[in-house]
Amino acid sequence: MVVVWSKSAINDLKNYSEHSKIITDGKIQKYIDSLIDYASSLSFTPSLGKEFLTYKNITIRQLLYKMHRIFYYIENDEIIIIQITHTSRDIDNVIAIMKTLIN
């Protein structure tokens, strides 16, 4: 399976990089790189994340990586990463955003 990053998920990573409280750019980039590598492992084990929400017949899964949630769904032979959020974010807001991304 192929892991595909949505524009929204890429923007989430960019925003985290720009607004992170991690002190050095090197640490931020290392963290983001390791998050991307971890998410890429879904190509071998797509059901690794637990089922989180079903919306419009799409089962969204959640994979935790340190202080972030990686939300994705499986479609045909692709794993679509739709959103990356910090674990401290209000989950109701996260769900609302995710629903707009799927529409």
N, CA and C atoms as an extended XYZ file, in Angstrom:
309
Properties=species:S:1:pos:R:3:atomname:S:1:resname:S:1:resid:I:1 pbc="F F F"
N         0.827       -1.183        0.000 N   MET     1
C         0.000        0.000        0.000 CA  MET     1
C         0.877        1.255        0.000 C   MET     1
N         0.308        2.313       -0.527 N   VAL     2
C         1.020        3.576       -0.625 CA  VAL     2
C         0.433        4.560        0.389 C   VAL     2
N         1.307        5.275        1.084 N   VAL     3
C         0.860        6.319        2.009 CA  VAL     3
C         0.807        7.637        1.250 C   VAL     3
N        -0.365        8.284        1.296 N   VAL     4
C        -0.577        9.553        0.588 CA  VAL     4
C        -0.892       10.621        1.637 C   VAL     4
N        -0.178       11.724        1.569 N   TRP     5
C        -0.392       12.835        2.505 CA  TRP     5
C        -1.298       13.873        1.853 C   TRP     5
N        -2.407       14.190        2.513 N   SER     6
C        -3.293       15.232        2.002 CA  SER     6
C        -2.637       16.602        2.189 C   SER     6
N        -3.139       17.586        1.451 N   LYS     7
C        -2.635       18.954        1.613 CA  LYS     7
C        -2.836       19.434        3.043 C   LYS     7
N        -3.950       19.051        3.624 N   SER     8
C        -4.253       19.452        4.997 CA  SER     8
C        -3.232       18.884        5.989 C   SER     8
N        -2.880       17.615        5.832 N   ALA     9
C        -1.899       16.994        6.729 CA  ALA     9
C        -0.522       17.633        6.564 C   ALA     9
N        -0.159       17.943        5.343 N   ILE    10
C         1.125       18.616        5.096 CA  ILE    10
C         1.117       19.993        5.752 C   ILE    10
N         0.007       20.713        5.624 N   ASN    11
C        -0.107       22.024        6.280 CA  ASN    11
C        -0.043       21.905        7.801 C   ASN    11
N        -0.631       20.838        8.342 N   ASP    12
C        -0.549       20.615        9.789 CA  ASP    12
C         0.905       20.501       10.236 C   ASP    12
N         1.705       19.767        9.479 N   LEU    13
C         3.123       19.620        9.826 CA  LEU    13
C         3.872       20.946        9.691 C   LEU    13
N         3.570       21.694        8.645 N   LYS    14
C         4.211       23.002        8.461 CA  LYS    14
C         3.857       23.940        9.611 C   LYS    14
N         2.575       23.957        9.987 N   ASN    15
C         2.151       24.817       11.096 CA  ASN    15
C         2.815       24.417       12.402 C   ASN    15
N         2.927       23.127       12.629 N   TYR    16
C         3.599       22.675       13.846 CA  TYR    16
C         5.061       23.126       13.842 C   TYR    16
N         5.700       22.988       12.713 N   SER    17
C         7.105       23.383       12.586 CA  SER    17
C         7.283       24.876       12.863 C   SER    17
N         6.372       25.687       12.361 N   GLU    18
C         6.473       27.140       12.524 CA  GLU    18
C         6.117       27.609       13.931 C   GLU    18
N         5.251       26.884       14.627 N   HIS    19
C         4.764       27.340       15.926 CA  HIS    19
C         5.212       26.463       17.095 C   HIS    19
N         6.123       25.579       16.843 N   SER    20
C         6.561       24.645       17.879 CA  SER    20
C         7.335       25.358       18.983 C   SER    20
N         7.198       24.823       20.180 N   LYS    21
C         7.943       25.357       21.314 CA  LYS    21
C         9.268       24.614       21.507 C   LYS    21
N         9.555       23.666       20.610 N   ILE    22
C        10.861       23.013       20.653 CA  ILE    22
C        11.887       24.071       20.268 C   ILE    22
N        12.953       24.158       20.995 N   ILE    23
C        13.852       25.302       20.905 CA  ILE    23
C        14.626       25.402       19.588 C   ILE    23
N        15.150       24.317       19.086 N   THR    24
C        15.987       24.439       17.893 CA  THR    24
C        15.290       23.876       16.660 C   THR    24
N        15.605       24.459       15.506 N   ASP    25
C        15.043       23.977       14.247 CA  ASP    25
C        15.422       22.522       13.997 C   ASP    25
N        16.641       22.150       14.388 N   GLY    26
C        17.100       20.779       14.199 CA  GLY    26
C        16.238       19.780       14.948 C   GLY    26
N        15.838       20.119       16.147 N   LYS    27
C        14.978       19.226       16.937 CA  LYS    27
C        13.588       19.128       16.330 C   LYS    27
N        13.088       20.256       15.856 N   ILE    28
C        11.765       20.254       15.219 CA  ILE    28
C        11.795       19.354       13.986 C   ILE    28
N        12.792       19.547       13.135 N   GLN    29
C        12.876       18.767       11.901 CA  GLN    29
C        13.075       17.289       12.202 C   GLN    29
N        13.872       16.974       13.204 N   LYS    30
C        14.087       15.573       13.574 CA  LYS    30
C        12.780       14.936       14.037 C   LYS    30
N        12.003       15.666       14.829 N   TYR    31
C        10.722       15.155       15.301 CA  TYR    31
C         9.763       14.920       14.125 C   TYR    31
N         9.663       15.897       13.234 N   ILE    32
C         8.762       15.776       12.078 CA  ILE    32
C         9.201       14.618       11.182 C   ILE    32
N        10.497       14.504       10.947 N   ASP    33
C        10.999       13.395       10.129 CA  ASP    33
C        10.652       12.042       10.742 C   ASP    33
N        10.785       11.930       12.053 N   SER    34
C        10.474       10.654       12.698 CA  SER    34
C         8.970       10.383       12.687 C   SER    34
N         8.148       11.426       12.782 N   LEU    35
C         6.695       11.265       12.673 CA  LEU    35
C         6.330       10.768       11.275 C   LEU    35
N         6.941       11.350       10.258 N   ILE    36
C         6.687       10.936        8.869 CA  ILE    36
C         7.122        9.491        8.660 C   ILE    36
N         8.283        9.126        9.184 N   ASP    37
C         8.757        7.744        9.064 CA  ASP    37
C         7.791        6.772        9.742 C   ASP    37
N         7.315        7.162       10.919 N   TYR    38
C         6.371        6.315       11.649 CA  TYR    38
C         5.082        6.137       10.858 C   TYR    38
N         4.566        7.228       10.312 N   ALA    39
C         3.345        7.153        9.503 CA  ALA    39
C         3.574        6.314        8.243 C   ALA    39
N         4.765        6.361        7.705 N   SER    40
C         5.077        5.579        6.503 CA  SER    40
C         5.028        4.080        6.764 C   SER    40
N         5.209        3.689        8.022 N   SER    41
C         5.144        2.266        8.361 CA  SER    41
C         3.737        1.701        8.159 C   SER    41
N         2.752        2.581        8.006 N   LEU    42
C         1.393        2.124        7.728 CA  LEU    42
C         1.307        1.368        6.407 C   LEU    42
N         2.237        1.619        5.508 N   SER    43
C         2.207        0.913        4.222 CA  SER    43
C         2.358       -0.596        4.417 C   SER    43
N         2.992       -1.000        5.513 N   PHE    44
C         3.177       -2.420        5.817 CA  PHE    44
C         2.088       -2.954        6.751 C   PHE    44
N         1.548       -2.089        7.599 N   THR    45
C         0.525       -2.493        8.572 CA  THR    45
C        -0.582       -1.437        8.612 C   THR    45
N        -1.420       -1.377        7.589 N   PRO    46
C        -2.412       -0.306        7.491 CA  PRO    46
C        -3.437       -0.276        8.622 C   PRO    46
N        -3.676       -1.398        9.253 N   SER    47
C        -4.667       -1.408       10.335 CA  SER    47
C        -4.037       -1.177       11.699 C   SER    47
N        -2.821       -0.672       11.732 N   LEU    48
C        -2.113       -0.413       12.987 CA  LEU    48
C        -2.878        0.574       13.871 C   LEU    48
N        -3.398        1.621       13.289 N   GLY    49
C        -4.162        2.606       14.055 CA  GLY    49
C        -5.528        2.067       14.428 C   GLY    49
N        -6.028        2.511       15.564 N   LYS    50
C        -7.347        2.018       15.987 CA  LYS    50
C        -8.448        2.795       15.269 C   LYS    50
N        -9.572        2.128       15.088 N   GLU    51
C       -10.719        2.794       14.467 CA  GLU    51
C       -11.178        3.917       15.385 C   GLU    51
N       -11.368        5.097       14.806 N   PHE    52
C       -11.697        6.280       15.585 CA  PHE    52
C       -13.108        6.779       15.314 C   PHE    52
N       -13.483        6.815       14.037 N   LEU    53
C       -14.746        7.420       13.640 CA  LEU    53
C       -15.149        6.892       12.269 C   LEU    53
N       -16.423        6.652       12.084 N   THR    54
C       -16.924        6.334       10.753 CA  THR    54
C       -17.815        7.487       10.320 C   THR    54
N       -17.499        8.034        9.155 N   TYR    55
C       -18.224        9.183        8.632 CA  TYR    55
C       -18.374        9.009        7.137 C   TYR    55
N       -19.619        9.078        6.661 N   LYS    56
C       -19.908        8.903        5.230 CA  LYS    56
C       -19.294        7.604        4.691 C   LYS    56
N       -19.465        6.530        5.437 N   ASN    57
C       -18.957        5.204        5.073 CA  ASN    57
C       -17.434        5.131        4.983 C   ASN    57
N       -16.752        6.077        5.578 N   ILE    58
C       -15.288        6.061        5.630 CA  ILE    58
C       -14.878        5.825        7.081 C   ILE    58
N       -14.084        4.801        7.289 N   THR    59
C       -13.588        4.517        8.629 CA  THR    59
C       -12.258        5.240        8.815 C   THR    59
N       -12.268        6.203        9.697 N   ILE    60
C       -11.068        6.975        9.993 CA  ILE    60
C       -10.355        6.301       11.164 C   ILE    60
N        -9.071        6.142       11.023 N   ARG    61
C        -8.253        5.524       12.054 CA  ARG    61
C        -7.343        6.571       12.675 C   ARG    61
N        -6.930        6.278       13.904 N   GLN    62
C        -6.035        7.178       14.635 CA  GLN    62
C        -4.791        6.405       15.039 C   GLN    62
N        -3.658        6.976       14.716 N   LEU    63
C        -2.374        6.410       15.113 CA  LEU    63
C        -1.671        7.449       15.976 C   LEU    63
N        -1.290        7.069       17.175 N   LEU    64
C        -0.607        8.005       18.071 CA  LEU    64
C         0.895        7.951       17.853 C   LEU    64
N         1.492        9.133       17.795 N   TYR    65
C         2.948        9.243       17.736 CA  TYR    65
C         3.367       10.332       18.712 C   TYR    65
N         3.978        9.924       19.798 N   LYS    66
C         4.412       10.825       20.864 CA  LYS    66
C         3.309       11.811       21.218 C   LYS    66
N         3.422       13.076       20.827 N   MET    67
C         2.421       14.065       21.217 CA  MET    67
C         1.478       14.456       20.073 C   MET    67
N         1.381       13.592       19.071 N   HIS    68
C         0.502       13.873       17.934 CA  HIS    68
C        -0.398       12.690       17.591 C   HIS    68
N        -1.544       13.036       17.033 N   ARG    69
C        -2.468       12.054       16.493 CA  ARG    69
C        -2.386       12.128       14.973 C   ARG    69
N        -2.254       10.986       14.355 N   ILE    70
C        -2.234       10.886       12.900 CA  ILE    70
C        -3.562       10.252       12.495 C   ILE    70
N        -4.382       10.990       11.770 N   PHE    71
C        -5.677       10.479       11.332 CA  PHE    71
C        -5.582       10.100        9.862 C   PHE    71
N        -6.110        8.918        9.538 N   TYR    72
C        -6.031        8.424        8.162 CA  TYR    72
C        -7.179        7.476        7.877 C   TYR    72
N        -7.369        7.199        6.607 N   TYR    73
C        -8.309        6.161        6.198 CA  TYR    73
C        -7.689        5.389        5.041 C   TYR    73
N        -8.244        4.212        4.821 N   ILE    74
C        -7.737        3.317        3.784 CA  ILE    74
C        -8.744        3.318        2.634 C   ILE    74
N        -8.227        3.565        1.439 N   GLU    75
C        -9.079        3.577        0.252 CA  GLU    75
C        -8.352        2.863       -0.875 C   GLU    75
N        -8.944        1.750       -1.316 N   ASN    76
C        -8.317        0.908       -2.332 CA  ASN    76
C        -6.928        0.498       -1.847 C   ASN    76
N        -5.884        0.854       -2.558 N   ASP    77
C        -4.522        0.498       -2.162 CA  ASP    77
C        -3.759        1.691       -1.590 C   ASP    77
N        -4.498        2.675       -1.089 N   GLU    78
C        -3.857        3.878       -0.536 CA  GLU    78
C        -4.249        4.098        0.914 C   GLU    78
N        -3.322        4.618        1.649 N   ILE    79
C        -3.563        5.069        3.013 CA  ILE    79
C        -3.505        6.590        2.950 C   ILE    79
N        -4.639        7.232        3.164 N   ILE    80
C        -4.738        8.679        3.033 CA  ILE    80
C        -4.629        9.312        4.414 C   ILE    80
N        -3.561       10.034        4.641 N   ILE    81
C        -3.392       10.754        5.907 CA  ILE    81
C        -4.081       12.100        5.731 C   ILE    81
N        -5.098       12.336        6.577 N   ILE    82
C        -5.907       13.538        6.380 CA  ILE    82
C        -5.626       14.637        7.384 C   ILE    82
N        -5.112       14.269        8.557 N   GLN    83
C        -4.907       15.311        9.565 CA  GLN    83
C        -3.881       14.845       10.592 C   GLN    83
N        -3.071       15.801       11.036 N   ILE    84
C        -2.120       15.587       12.126 CA  ILE    84
C        -2.450       16.625       13.189 C   ILE    84
N        -2.727       16.176       14.411 N   THR    85
C        -3.080       17.121       15.464 CA  THR    85
C        -2.311       16.813       16.737 C   THR    85
N        -2.059       17.837       17.500 N   HIS    86
C        -1.434       17.679       18.803 CA  HIS    86
C        -2.432       17.019       19.742 C   HIS    86
N        -1.963       16.172       20.616 N   THR    87
C        -2.860       15.446       21.515 CA  THR    87
C        -3.594       16.363       22.486 C   THR    87
N        -3.112       17.578       22.667 N   SER    88
C        -3.780       18.498       23.594 CA  SER    88
C        -4.987       19.211       22.965 C   SER    88
N        -5.151       19.086       21.658 N   ARG    89
C        -6.274       19.768       20.986 CA  ARG    89
C        -7.606       19.149       21.371 C   ARG    89
N        -8.614       19.983       21.446 N   ASP    90
C        -9.967       19.542       21.759 CA  ASP    90
C       -10.458       18.600       20.664 C   ASP    90
N       -10.825       17.394       21.057 N   ILE    91
C       -11.171       16.367       20.082 CA  ILE    91
C       -12.433       16.707       19.294 C   ILE    91
N       -13.369       17.429       19.893 N   ASP    92
C       -14.577       17.821       19.159 CA  ASP    92
C       -14.234       18.750       17.998 C   ASP    92
N       -13.300       19.663       18.198 N   ASN    93
C       -12.850       20.549       17.110 CA  ASN    93
C       -12.131       19.759       16.028 C   ASN    93
N       -11.340       18.791       16.462 N   VAL    94
C       -10.614       17.953       15.509 CA  VAL    94
C       -11.601       17.192       14.625 C   VAL    94
N       -12.637       16.637       15.231 N   ILE    95
C       -13.648       15.894       14.470 CA  ILE    95
C       -14.370       16.811       13.487 C   ILE    95
N       -14.720       18.008       13.923 N   ALA    96
C       -15.400       18.958       13.042 CA  ALA    96
C       -14.533       19.294       11.828 C   ALA    96
N       -13.266       19.525       12.048 N   ILE    97
C       -12.346       19.829       10.940 CA  ILE    97
C       -12.230       18.631       10.011 C   ILE    97
N       -12.111       17.453       10.591 N   MET    98
C       -11.971       16.256        9.790 CA  MET    98
C       -13.191       16.040        8.882 C   MET    98
N       -14.364       16.299        9.396 N   LYS    99
C       -15.584       16.134        8.601 CA  LYS    99
C       -15.601       17.087        7.410 C   LYS    99
N       -15.083       18.298        7.601 N   THR   100
C       -15.034       19.237        6.469 CA  THR   100
C       -14.013       18.777        5.435 C   THR   100
N       -12.956       18.108        5.879 N   LEU   101
C       -11.934       17.633        4.951 CA  LEU   101
C       -12.454       16.479        4.083 C   LEU   101
N       -13.379       15.703        4.632 N   ILE   102
C       -13.919       14.558        3.908 CA  ILE   102
C       -15.007       14.973        2.934 C   ILE   102
N       -15.712       16.061        3.214 N   ASN   103
C       -16.806       16.502        2.333 CA  ASN   103
C       -16.330       16.892        0.959 C   ASN   103
